[in-house]
Amino acid sequence: MLTAEQLEIRAMAREFSRGEIRPHVEDWDTERALPEEIFQKLAELGFLGMRVPEAHGGLALDATTYLTALEALAWGDASVALSLSIHNGPVTRALLGWGTEAQQERWLPPLAAGEFLAAFALSERDAGSDPSSLAAEARPSGDGWILDGTKAWVTNGDRAGLLLVFARTGESRDGISAFLVPRETPGIEVVGRDRTLGLSASETVTLGLSEVFLPREAMLGAPGEGFEIAMDALTIGRLGIAAQSLGIAQAAFEHALDYSGEREQFGHSLHRFGGIEEKLAGMAIRIAQARALTLEVAAFVDGDGGPSEELPSSLRARTAMAKVAASEAAMWTADEAVQIYGGYGYMRDYPVERLMRDAKGTEIYEGANEVLRMLVARHTVRESAGAE
Ligand SMILES: Cc1cc2nc3c(=O)[nH]c(=O)nc-3n(C[C@H](O)[C@H](O)[C@H](O)COP(=O)(O)OP(=O)(O)OC[C@H]3O[C@@H](n4cnc5c(N)ncnc54)[C@H](O)[C@@H]3O)c2cc1C
């Protein structure tokens, strides 16, 4: 159950979505860009520092409140939520978990104040589900490092002020390191801008890194800790994607509910027909299931839920379960919403086709669902072997 404060923050996020996001979503989708002002407005309410401690200017929200707010913002627009999720999720987590005091002091206050966005540059064209095979390199040079390579599908990649870049400093998975890279560093260039199926307003770019010099203190964590940092950061990241998915699903459900009440065929509103009732009930059930799982994992992250003897690997498996359940609930719900709208649902003039396009992305990024199922299965097998 959410506390009064959590409900208040959720209400504030919903209100913001209703007033400042929803009226513009169609335009942003068509223009394939989010305006700078939306991030300024979000920053004024603290939504760019949701997980940052108060000492660094953030709201210091617990995971439950953060995810509840993120869902309400995704209900407004999934592209806005994706930007926020990367910024508040994996990048902030990596800084909090692995940053030195100096790194935290340098980066957390401007991130929380919304001076600029953050981006997470792990994937490469040939290293998506298997980031341990990434090829970008960082080689020692004088008092620092020189980065070379190409990073693919970087959300916020052009407008961000801070890039968390993963590059190879040695062989294998243990040879990957993480770097805090100011976006304006010479040698970083947008070499491709992707045209996506959905989440069209979200910025997805390919970044070229050519002879990018970084001082020694740009490394986050120790040499070779990059893979662990990325996986740790993606734990909260995947919960963010679960919340984003729930926002999409909730929006699709509400649109379908309203439309089926207004649309008449055979002399009755659609939602009087058993076939439509069944769909609406199914949507409500899947959303509630996925939300319950997401909030259960969030409570565990907050330390007030879940069996306390669980290992971090179990947390990763549960996070993966929540992301899979929520993204599939979003895709399925959006599909059903399009079906309930009938021919109108297939038209660009109505919101549900956009939600369906947006939902598809959630099944792919921050761990494609097939790969996350493998993670869950491995954990389950290990757990059952341990129980024997
Ligand atoms: C809109 C968008 C935004 C993104 N933003 C970012 C970002 O900000 N930062 C970033 O680093 N990355 C980002 N990504 C990249 C994303 O994380 C990857 O696309 C994702 O991890 C999948 O990698 P891939 O595309 O290379 O697919 P592949 O790894 O080639 O996989 C293709 C298919 O095969 C399946 N598959 C792969 N391996 C296995 C296996 N062992 N068993 C069974 N099935 C398997 C996958 O599940 C998938 O269905 C973004 C992607 C998109 C679409």
The ligand as a Gaussian input file, in Angstrom:
#p B3LYP/6-31G(d) Opt

LIG

0 1
 C       14.572000       2.604000     -28.402000
 C       15.837000       1.991000     -27.887000
 C       16.595000       2.680000     -26.958000
 C       17.769000       2.133000     -26.466000
 N       18.529000       2.848000     -25.577000
 C       19.738000       2.359000     -25.170000
 C       20.579000       3.144000     -24.320000
 O       20.240000       4.247000     -23.901000
 N       21.790000       2.636000     -23.984000
 C       22.221000       1.418000     -24.414000
 O       23.328000       1.014000     -24.059000
 N       21.438000       0.638000     -25.222000
 C       20.212000       1.092000     -25.612000
 N       19.417000       0.328000     -26.445000
 C       19.914000      -0.957000     -26.922000
 C       19.185000      -2.153000     -26.329000
 O       19.505000      -2.299000     -24.969000
 C       19.494000      -3.376000     -27.182000
 O       18.846000      -3.197000     -28.421000
 C       19.050000      -4.677000     -26.523000
 O       19.880000      -4.959000     -25.419000
 C       19.058000      -5.863000     -27.475000
 O       20.268000      -5.959000     -28.161000
 P       20.288000      -6.118000     -29.770000
 O       19.399000      -5.085000     -30.312000
 O       21.684000      -6.138000     -30.209000
 O       19.605000      -7.504000     -30.024000
 P       20.336000      -8.916000     -30.147000
 O       21.227000      -9.110000     -28.979000
 O       20.913000      -9.071000     -31.501000
 O       19.096000      -9.904000     -29.992000
 C       18.166000     -10.109000     -31.057000
 C       17.094000     -11.066000     -30.560000
 O       17.674000     -12.297000     -30.164000
 C       17.354000     -12.581000     -28.813000
 N       18.510000     -13.210000     -28.171000
 C       19.783000     -12.741000     -28.041000
 N       20.535000     -13.598000     -27.370000
 C       19.740000     -14.657000     -27.057000
 C       19.946000     -15.886000     -26.359000
 N       21.113000     -16.196000     -25.827000
 N       18.876000     -16.711000     -26.233000
 C       17.656000     -16.409000     -26.752000
 N       17.409000     -15.266000     -27.427000
 C       18.444000     -14.404000     -27.574000
 C       17.037000     -11.240000     -28.184000
 O       16.204000     -11.391000     -27.065000
 C       16.349000     -10.530000     -29.321000
 O       15.007000     -10.916000     -29.369000
 C       18.202000       0.856000     -26.918000
 C       17.427000       0.153000     -27.836000
 C       16.253000       0.699000     -28.323000
 C       15.425000      -0.075000     -29.307000

